[in-house]
């Protein structure tokens, strides 16, 4: 078991849980009650609130805040300065702490730089949210989302590669790994070969 690596400028409040092998870098702040899994990397200036849950193998780039109500499953990538919200109609003069909505980032998804995930949304397994996109609704597994508001423009493999059009048998293959996928009932499914 490898101890976490904590940069001297990072602040880790007593009561935070940090898994083995995790690295937390310059000027980051992890609040009491936050749960961070094993083998994660939190870049510079990352904030993790007390009610946030982060799985294993998660990579969070610089300048990202993970607020109460956000759950991040294993092997998720969050690009620099992406935004996760927890209230849909914030006002400085109105307290909405009892109105926080849940946000779920499923296993293996990617959130691009400067993308925004509006609270209440679930981003599916291995989905890919392009840089600068604004996601306002749930995203299907393996969906490739782009634009403002975010719209689906295709599908991606587990390795994050855009999938080509299916062949005559309805199969599309990852150009990098060769894994096959089929579209069934509006959902992309990996073929077990």
FIGULUM-950149 format. One record per residue: residue in one letter; residue number from 0; x, y, z of N, C-alpha, C in turn. Coordinates in nm, 3 decimals, decimal comma. Example, Ala and Ser with C-alpha at 12.3 -4.5 7.8 and 13.67 -1.06 7.14 Angstrom:
ATOM  residu  num   n_east  n_north     n_up  ca_east  ca_north    ca_up   c_east  c_north     c_up
ATOM       a    0    1,319   -0,569    0,780    1,230    -0,450    0,780    1,320   -0,330    0,780
ATOM       s    1    1,285   -0,225    0,708    1,367    -0,106    0,714    1,290    0,003    0,787
***
This chain:
ATOM  residu  num   n_east  n_north     n_up  ca_east  ca_north    ca_up   c_east  c_north     c_up
ATOM       x    0    0,085   -0,118    0,000    0,000     0,000    0,000    0,089    0,124    0,000
ATOM       x    1    0,067    0,212   -0,098    0,146     0,334   -0,111    0,074    0,450   -0,044
ATOM       x    2    0,144    0,521    0,041    0,084     0,638    0,107    0,050    0,744    0,003
ATOM       x    3   -0,055    0,823    0,028   -0,085     0,935   -0,061    0,030    1,034   -0,063
ATOM       x    4    0,047    1,103   -0,177    0,144     1,211   -0,190    0,067    1,342   -0,181
ATOM       x    5    0,101    1,422   -0,082    0,032     1,549   -0,059    0,135    1,661   -0,069
ATOM       x    6    0,115    1,753   -0,163    0,208     1,866   -0,175    0,197    1,953   -0,050
ATOM       x    7    0,307    2,012   -0,005    0,303     2,094    0,118    0,205    2,211    0,113
ATOM       x    8    0,172    2,261   -0,006    0,078     2,373   -0,013   -0,067    2,328   -0,011
ATOM       x    9   -0,093    2,198   -0,024   -0,231     2,147   -0,023   -0,283    2,145    0,120
ATOM       x   10   -0,413    2,165    0,136   -0,477     2,161    0,267   -0,572    2,041    0,268
ATOM       x   11   -0,547    1,949    0,361   -0,632     1,831    0,377   -0,692    1,840    0,517
ATOM       x   12   -0,821    1,865    0,525   -0,886     1,878    0,656   -0,895    1,742    0,723
ATOM       x   13   -0,884    1,743    0,856   -0,900     1,620    0,933   -1,038    1,563    0,905
ATOM       x   14   -1,044    1,431    0,883   -1,171     1,367    0,854   -1,193    1,338    0,707
ATOM       x   15   -1,103    1,385    0,620   -1,109     1,349    0,478   -1,048    1,210    0,463
ATOM       x   16   -1,101    1,133    0,368   -1,049     0,999    0,341   -0,979    1,001    0,206
ATOM       x   17   -0,852    0,959    0,204   -0,774     0,959    0,080   -0,710    0,822    0,063
ATOM       x   18   -0,735    0,760   -0,053   -0,685     0,625   -0,079   -0,537    0,619   -0,108
ATOM       x   19   -0,483    0,498   -0,102   -0,340     0,477   -0,125   -0,301    0,513   -0,268
ATOM       x   20   -0,181    0,567   -0,283   -0,129     0,600   -0,414   -0,185    0,727   -0,475
ATOM       x   21   -0,273    0,796   -0,407   -0,332     0,919   -0,460   -0,234    1,035   -0,442
ATOM       x   22   -0,229    1,124   -0,543   -0,144     1,244   -0,538   -0,232    1,368   -0,541
ATOM       x   23   -0,205    1,460   -0,449   -0,279     1,586   -0,442   -0,176    1,698   -0,449
ATOM       x   24   -0,191    1,785   -0,550   -0,087     1,882   -0,581   -0,115    2,022   -0,531
ATOM       x   25   -0,036    2,117   -0,577   -0,026     2,254   -0,526   -0,162    2,321   -0,504
ATOM       x   26   -0,177    2,379   -0,387   -0,287     2,469   -0,352   -0,424    2,404   -0,359
ATOM       x   27   -0,432    2,274   -0,352   -0,561     2,205   -0,350   -0,614    2,202   -0,207
ATOM       x   28   -0,749    2,184   -0,196   -0,813     2,180   -0,065   -0,915    2,067   -0,065
ATOM       x   29   -0,899    1,974    0,030   -0,992     1,863    0,047   -1,055    1,880    0,185
ATOM       x   30   -1,187    1,894    0,189   -1,257     1,920    0,314   -1,284    1,792    0,392
ATOM       x   31   -1,307    1,808    0,522   -1,344     1,695    0,609   -1,468    1,628    0,553
ATOM       x   32   -1,468    1,496    0,552   -1,583     1,420    0,503   -1,574    1,382    0,357
ATOM       x   33   -1,485    1,446    0,281   -1,467     1,409    0,140   -1,406    1,270    0,134
ATOM       x   34   -1,444    1,194    0,030   -1,388     1,059    0,013   -1,324    1,050   -0,125
ATOM       x   35   -1,194    1,023   -0,126   -1,116     1,011   -0,249   -1,055    0,871   -0,250
ATOM       x   36   -1,071    0,800   -0,362   -1,023     0,663   -0,373   -0,873    0,653   -0,393
ATOM       x   37   -0,831    0,533   -0,432   -0,689     0,503   -0,451   -0,643    0,544   -0,590
ATOM       x   38   -0,514    0,574   -0,601   -0,447     0,600   -0,729   -0,511    0,713   -0,810
ATOM       x   39   -0,558    0,815   -0,743   -0,613     0,934   -0,809   -0,504    1,040   -0,821
ATOM       x   40   -0,525    1,134   -0,912   -0,439     1,251   -0,923   -0,527    1,374   -0,922
ATOM       x   41   -0,503    1,464   -0,828   -0,571     1,592   -0,823   -0,466    1,699   -0,852
ATOM       x   42   -0,485    1,772   -0,962   -0,389     1,873   -1,004   -0,390    1,995   -0,914
ATOM       x   43   -0,332    2,102   -0,963   -0,323     2,226   -0,886   -0,459    2,291   -0,869
ATOM       x   44   -0,481    2,348   -0,751   -0,599     2,428   -0,723   -0,729    2,351   -0,741
ATOM       x   45   -0,732    2,227   -0,694   -0,854     2,146   -0,698   -0,920    2,155   -0,561
ATOM       x   46   -1,052    2,173   -0,560   -1,130     2,179   -0,436   -1,223    2,059   -0,432
ATOM       x   47   -1,226    1,990   -0,319   -1,317     1,877   -0,300   -1,398    1,903   -0,173
ATOM       x   48   -1,530    1,917   -0,188   -1,618     1,949   -0,076   -1,643    1,826    0,011
ATOM       x   49   -1,698    1,852    0,129   -1,717     1,746    0,229   -1,811    1,636    0,184
ATOM       x   50   -1,906    1,665    0,097   -2,002     1,564    0,053   -1,968    1,500   -0,079
ATOM       x   51   -1,848    1,523   -0,131   -1,808     1,468   -0,261   -1,750    1,328   -0,242
ATOM       x   52   -1,775    1,243   -0,343   -1,723     1,107   -0,343   -1,650    1,085   -0,475
ATOM       x   53   -1,524    1,046   -0,467   -1,440     1,025   -0,585   -1,386    0,882   -0,580
ATOM       x   54   -1,404    0,807   -0,688   -1,362     0,667   -0,694   -1,213    0,651   -0,716
ATOM       x   55   -1,173    0,530   -0,757   -1,033     0,497   -0,780   -0,988    0,537   -0,920
ATOM       x   56   -0,860    0,573   -0,932   -0,801     0,599   -1,062   -0,854    0,722   -1,134
ATOM       x   57   -0,909    0,816   -1,061   -0,966     0,939   -1,119   -0,855    1,041   -1,140
ATOM       x   58   -0,859    1,110   -1,255   -0,763     1,216   -1,285   -0,840    1,348   -1,294
ATOM       x   59   -0,806    1,441   -1,205   -0,870     1,573   -1,204   -0,761    1,675   -1,234
ATOM       x   60   -0,777    1,746   -1,344   -0,678     1,845   -1,385   -0,695    1,975   -1,304
ATOM       x   61   -0,614    2,074   -1,333   -0,609     2,198   -1,256   -0,741    2,275   -1,257
ATOM       x   62   -0,765    2,345   -1,145   -0,875     2,443   -1,133   -1,013    2,382   -1,146
ATOM       x   63   -1,036    2,270   -1,079   -1,167     2,205   -1,080   -1,219    2,200   -0,936
ATOM       x   64   -1,349    2,229   -0,919   -1,414     2,216   -0,789   -1,515    2,103   -0,795
ATOM       x   65   -1,507    2,012   -0,698   -1,599     1,899   -0,688   -1,685    1,925   -0,565
ATOM       x   66   -1,809    1,964   -0,586   -1,897     2,011   -0,478   -1,976    1,898   -0,413
ATOM       x   67   -2,042    1,932   -0,301   -2,134     1,840   -0,235   -2,236    1,788   -0,337
ATOM       x   68   -2,268    1,661   -0,328   -2,366     1,603   -0,418   -2,307    1,543   -0,544
ATOM       x   69   -2,177    1,561   -0,566   -2,112     1,505   -0,685   -2,049    1,371   -0,649
ATOM       x   70   -2,081    1,270   -0,729   -2,019     1,138   -0,716   -1,947    1,108   -0,847
ATOM       x   71   -1,820    1,072   -0,835   -1,736     1,040   -0,951   -1,693    0,895   -0,936
ATOM       x   72   -1,733    0,811   -1,030   -1,694     0,670   -1,025   -1,549    0,652   -1,070
ATOM       x   73   -1,505    0,528   -1,078   -1,366     0,495   -1,109   -1,325    0,540   -1,249
ATOM       x   74   -1,198    0,576   -1,262   -1,130     0,603   -1,389   -1,194    0,714   -1,473
ATOM       x   75   -1,244    0,814   -1,408   -1,301     0,931   -1,475   -1,191    1,034   -1,494
ATOM       x   76   -1,195    1,106   -1,607   -1,100     1,213   -1,635   -1,176    1,346   -1,639
ATOM       x   77   -1,131    1,443   -1,559   -1,189     1,577   -1,559   -1,083    1,675   -1,609
ATOM       x   78   -1,110    1,739   -1,722   -1,016     1,831   -1,783   -1,003    1,961   -1,708
ATOM       x   79   -0,902    2,040   -1,742   -0,876     2,166   -1,672   -0,995    2,260   -1,675
ATOM       x   80   -1,025    2,317   -1,560   -1,127     2,421   -1,545   -1,266    2,378   -1,585
ATOM       x   81   -1,293    2,246   -1,588   -1,432     2,205   -1,611   -1,514    2,242   -1,488
ATOM       x   82   -1,645    2,253   -1,506   -1,732     2,304   -1,400   -1,839    2,201   -1,366
ATOM       x   83   -1,852    2,173   -1,237   -1,959     2,088   -1,185   -2,043    2,176   -1,093
ATOM       x   84   -2,172    2,181   -1,113   -2,257     2,267   -1,029   -2,335    2,180   -0,931
ATOM       x   85   -2,398    2,244   -0,832   -2,484     2,167   -0,741   -2,619    2,234   -0,716
ATOM       x   86   -2,639    2,354   -0,770   -2,768     2,424   -0,761   -2,799    2,480   -0,898
ATOM       x   87   -2,924    2,462   -0,943   -2,958     2,505   -1,079   -2,993    2,654   -1,089
ATOM       x   88   -3,031    2,717   -0,979   -3,068     2,859   -0,984   -3,006    2,937   -0,867
ATOM       x   89   -2,873    2,948   -0,866   -2,807     3,014   -0,752   -2,835    3,164   -0,746
ATOM       x   90   -2,845    3,214   -0,625   -2,854     3,358   -0,597   -2,771    3,386   -0,473
ATOM       x   91   -2,697    3,493   -0,475   -2,615     3,528   -0,360   -2,701    3,555   -0,236
ATOM       x   92   -2,818    3,614   -0,254   -2,901     3,653   -0,140   -2,996    3,543   -0,093
ATOM       x   93   -2,996    3,428   -0,161   -3,088     3,320   -0,125   -3,007    3,194   -0,095
ATOM       x   94   -3,022    3,141    0,026   -2,953     3,017    0,061   -3,025    2,899   -0,001
ATOM       x   95   -2,952    2,818   -0,076   -3,009     2,699   -0,141   -2,935    2,572   -0,100
ATOM       x   96   -2,871    2,575    0,018   -2,794     2,459    0,063   -2,880    2,334    0,077
ATOM       x   97   -3,009    2,351    0,102   -3,097     2,234    0,114   -3,154    2,192   -0,022
ATOM       x   98   -3,108    2,256   -0,130   -3,156     2,225   -0,264   -3,048    2,166   -0,354
ATOM       x   99   -2,935    2,126   -0,296   -2,828     2,068   -0,378   -2,881    1,947   -0,453
ATOM       x  100   -2,846    1,939   -0,579   -2,886     1,826   -0,662   -2,768    1,733   -0,682
ATOM       x  101   -2,798    1,607   -0,707   -2,693     1,506   -0,728   -2,642    1,514   -0,871
ATOM       x  102   -2,514    1,492   -0,887   -2,451     1,478   -1,018   -2,368    1,350   -1,013
ATOM       x  103   -2,381    1,267   -1,117   -2,311     1,140   -1,119   -2,230    1,129   -1,248
ATOM       x  104   -2,101    1,107   -1,233   -2,011     1,083   -1,345   -1,975    0,936   -1,340
ATOM       x  105   -2,025    0,858   -1,437   -2,009     0,713   -1,436   -1,869    0,672   -1,480
ATOM       x  106   -1,836    0,549   -1,454   -1,704     0,492   -1,476   -1,648    0,525   -1,616
ATOM       x  107   -1,523    0,571   -1,618   -1,448     0,586   -1,741   -1,485    0,703   -1,830
ATOM       x  108   -1,578    0,790   -1,786   -1,615     0,902   -1,874   -1,507    1,010   -1,871
ATOM       x  109   -1,512    1,097   -1,972   -1,419     1,209   -1,984   -1,498    1,339   -1,992
ATOM       x  110   -1,457    1,436   -1,912   -1,515     1,570   -1,917   -1,404    1,662   -1,968
ATOM       x  111   -1,425    1,725   -2,084   -1,323     1,807   -2,147   -1,299    1,938   -2,075
ATOM       x  112   -1,190    2,004   -2,111   -1,153     2,133   -2,053   -1,265    2,234   -2,071
ATOM       x  113   -1,294    2,306   -1,966   -1,393     2,414   -1,965   -1,535    2,369   -1,994
ATOM       x  114   -1,561    2,238   -1,993   -1,699     2,190   -2,008   -1,774    2,214   -1,878
ATOM       x  115   -1,907    2,222   -1,886   -1,992     2,241   -1,769   -2,092    2,127   -1,762
ATOM       x  116   -2,103    2,066   -1,645   -2,204     1,964   -1,620   -2,302    2,025   -1,521
ATOM       x  117   -2,424    2,053   -1,568   -2,525     2,115   -1,482   -2,576    2,009   -1,385
ATOM       x  118   -2,596    2,049   -1,260   -2,635     1,955   -1,155   -2,762    1,879   -1,192
ATOM       x  119   -2,772    1,759   -1,139   -2,886     1,673   -1,167   -2,863    1,578   -1,282
ATOM       x  120   -2,755    1,597   -1,357   -2,726     1,513   -1,474   -2,642    1,392   -1,434
ATOM       x  121   -2,661    1,285   -1,510   -2,574     1,168   -1,502   -2,502    1,155   -1,634
ATOM       x  122   -2,370    1,147   -1,629   -2,289     1,125   -1,749   -2,256    0,976   -1,751
ATOM       x  123   -2,295    0,908   -1,859   -2,284     0,763   -1,869   -2,142    0,711   -1,876
ATOM       x  124   -2,131    0,580   -1,860   -2,001     0,511   -1,865   -1,932    0,538   -1,999
ATOM       x  125   -1,807    0,574   -1,992   -1,719     0,594   -2,107   -1,769    0,702   -2,203
ATOM       x  126   -1,863    0,784   -2,162   -1,907     0,897   -2,245   -1,792    0,997   -2,255
ATOM       x  127   -1,798    1,082   -2,358   -1,694     1,181   -2,381   -1,761    1,316   -2,402
ATOM       x  128   -1,735    1,410   -2,311   -1,791     1,545   -2,319   -1,681    1,634   -2,374
ATOM       x  129   -1,702    1,691   -2,492   -1,601     1,772   -2,559   -1,571    1,899   -2,480
ATOM       x  130   -1,453    1,954   -2,501   -1,412     2,078   -2,436   -1,515    2,187   -2,463
ATOM       x  131   -1,553    2,258   -2,359   -1,644     2,371   -2,371   -1,790    2,336   -2,381
ATOM       x  132   -1,825    2,209   -2,387   -1,966     2,169   -2,398   -2,039    2,199   -2,268
ATOM       x  133   -2,171    2,218   -2,277   -2,254     2,239   -2,159   -2,360    2,129   -2,157
ATOM       x  134   -2,348    2,040   -2,058   -2,439     1,926   -2,046   -2,550    1,964   -1,948
ATOM       x  135   -2,674    1,957   -1,996   -2,789     1,994   -1,913   -2,879    1,875   -1,881
ATOM       x  136   -2,859    1,762   -1,948   -2,942     1,642   -1,927   -2,852    1,520   -1,915
ATOM       x  137   -2,914    1,406   -1,885   -2,839     1,281   -1,877   -2,774    1,248   -2,010
ATOM       x  138   -2,660    1,180   -2,003   -2,581     1,142   -2,121   -2,570    0,990   -2,123
ATOM       x  139   -2,596    0,930   -2,239   -2,590     0,784   -2,253   -2,447    0,732   -2,241
ATOM       x  140   -2,433    0,605   -2,205   -2,303     0,540   -2,206   -2,241    0,554   -2,345
ATOM       x  141   -2,114    0,583   -2,353   -2,035     0,591   -2,477   -2,073    0,709   -2,569
ATOM       x  142   -2,162    0,797   -2,526   -2,204     0,909   -2,611   -2,092    1,012   -2,624
ATOM       x  143   -2,080    1,070   -2,743   -1,989     1,182   -2,769   -2,073    1,307   -2,775
ATOM       x  144   -2,050    1,400   -2,681   -2,132     1,521   -2,668   -2,048    1,643   -2,701
ATOM       x  145   -2,112    1,739   -2,769   -2,042     1,861   -2,808   -2,142    1,976   -2,816
ATOM       x  146   -2,096    2,097   -2,789   -2,177     2,216   -2,813   -2,245    2,273   -2,691
ATOM       x  147   -2,316    2,384   -2,715   -2,389     2,457   -2,611   -2,530    2,482   -2,662
ATOM       x  148   -2,632    2,418   -2,608   -2,620     2,310   -2,510   -2,563    2,185   -2,576
ATOM       x  149   -2,512    2,094   -2,492   -2,449     1,972   -2,544   -2,548    1,886   -2,620
ATOM       x  150   -2,502    1,836   -2,734   -2,584     1,743   -2,812   -2,495    1,628   -2,855
ATOM       x  151   -2,556    1,512   -2,872   -2,479     1,395   -2,910   -2,447    1,399   -3,058
ATOM       x  152   -2,316    1,380   -3,090   -2,273     1,382   -3,230   -2,214    1,249   -3,274
ATOM       x  153   -2,211    1,152   -3,185   -2,155     1,022   -3,220   -2,135    0,937   -3,096
ATOM       x  154   -2,050    0,835   -3,112   -2,021     0,740   -3,006   -1,870    0,724   -2,992
ATOM       x  155   -1,825    0,687   -2,872   -1,684     0,662   -2,848   -1,665    0,526   -2,782
ATOM       x  156   -1,548    0,469   -2,803   -1,512     0,340   -2,743   -1,467    0,359   -2,599
ATOM       x  157   -1,440    0,249   -2,532   -1,389     0,257   -2,395   -1,254    0,327   -2,391
ATOM       x  158   -1,181    0,328   -2,502   -1,051     0,394   -2,508   -1,063    0,542   -2,546
ATOM       x  159   -1,186    0,591   -2,566   -1,206     0,732   -2,596   -1,193    0,768   -2,742
ATOM       x  160   -1,194    0,669   -2,832   -1,183     0,695   -2,976   -1,323    0,705   -3,037
ATOM       x  161   -1,339    0,801   -3,128   -1,467     0,814   -3,198   -1,486    0,690   -3,286
ATOM       x  162   -1,606    0,634   -3,280   -1,635     0,512   -3,355   -1,687    0,544   -3,494
ATOM       x  163   -1,641    0,468   -3,594   -1,688     0,488   -3,732   -1,830    0,433   -3,749
ATOM       x  164   -1,887    0,459   -3,866   -2,018     0,403   -3,898   -2,012    0,251   -3,892
ATOM       x  165   -2,122    0,186   -3,850   -2,122     0,040   -3,842   -2,111   -0,025   -3,981
ATOM       x  166   -2,058   -0,149   -3,983   -2,051    -0,224   -4,108   -2,187   -0,286   -4,140
ATOM       x  167   -2,191   -0,370   -4,244   -2,319    -0,428   -4,288   -2,381   -0,520   -4,182
ATOM       x  168   -2,301   -0,565   -4,085   -2,354    -0,648   -3,977   -2,396   -0,564   -3,856
ATOM       x  169   -2,385   -0,431   -3,868   -2,422    -0,342   -3,758   -2,316   -0,328   -3,651
ATOM       x  170   -2,191   -0,368   -3,683   -2,082    -0,363   -3,586   -1,989   -0,246   -3,620
ATOM       x  171   -1,950   -0,172   -3,519   -1,847    -0,070   -3,533   -1,731   -0,108   -3,442
ATOM       x  172   -1,610   -0,076   -3,486   -1,492    -0,117   -3,409   -1,407    0,004   -3,371
ATOM       x  173   -1,353   -0,004   -3,251   -1,260     0,098   -3,204   -1,136    0,094   -3,293
ATOM       x  174   -1,097    0,208   -3,352   -0,980     0,210   -3,439   -0,849    0,183   -3,365
ATOM       x  175   -0,851    0,195   -3,234   -0,729     0,174   -3,156   -0,718    0,032   -3,101
ATOM       x  176   -0,827   -0,018   -3,041   -0,822    -0,149   -2,973   -0,882   -0,261   -3,056
ATOM       x  177   -0,967   -0,228   -3,155   -1,035    -0,330   -3,232   -1,160   -0,384   -3,166
ATOM       x  178   -1,192   -0,338   -3,044   -1,314    -0,384   -2,976   -1,436   -0,351   -3,061
ATOM       x  179   -1,531   -0,445   -3,066   -1,652    -0,426   -3,142   -1,767   -0,377   -3,055
ATOM       x  180   -1,854   -0,297   -3,118   -1,972    -0,242   -3,051   -2,091   -0,252   -3,145
ATOM       x  181   -2,210   -0,268   -3,087   -2,334    -0,265   -3,163   -2,430   -0,169   -3,095
ATOM       x  182   -2,518   -0,110   -3,173   -2,621    -0,022   -3,120   -2,749   -0,103   -3,105
ATOM       x  183   -2,801   -0,110   -2,984   -2,924    -0,186   -2,957   -3,013   -0,104   -2,866
ATOM       x  184   -3,135   -0,079   -2,911   -3,232    -0,001   -2,833   -3,178    0,135   -2,793
ATOM       x  185   -3,105    0,199   -2,884   -3,053     0,333   -2,859   -2,932    0,338   -2,768
ATOM       x  186   -2,878    0,224   -2,731   -2,761     0,219   -2,643   -2,648    0,144   -2,713
ATOM       x  187   -2,528    0,196   -2,698   -2,411     0,129   -2,755   -2,365    0,022   -2,657
ATOM       x  188   -2,343   -0,098   -2,709   -2,301    -0,210   -2,624   -2,176   -0,273   -2,683
ATOM       x  189   -2,083   -0,306   -2,595   -1,959    -0,372   -2,637   -1,987   -0,519   -2,663
ATOM       x  190   -1,930   -0,572   -2,769   -1,944    -0,713   -2,802   -1,840   -0,791   -2,725
ATOM       x  191   -1,882   -0,890   -2,651   -1,788    -0,978   -2,582   -1,738   -1,083   -2,681
ATOM       x  192   -1,612   -1,072   -2,722   -1,558    -1,163   -2,824   -1,459   -1,259   -2,765
***
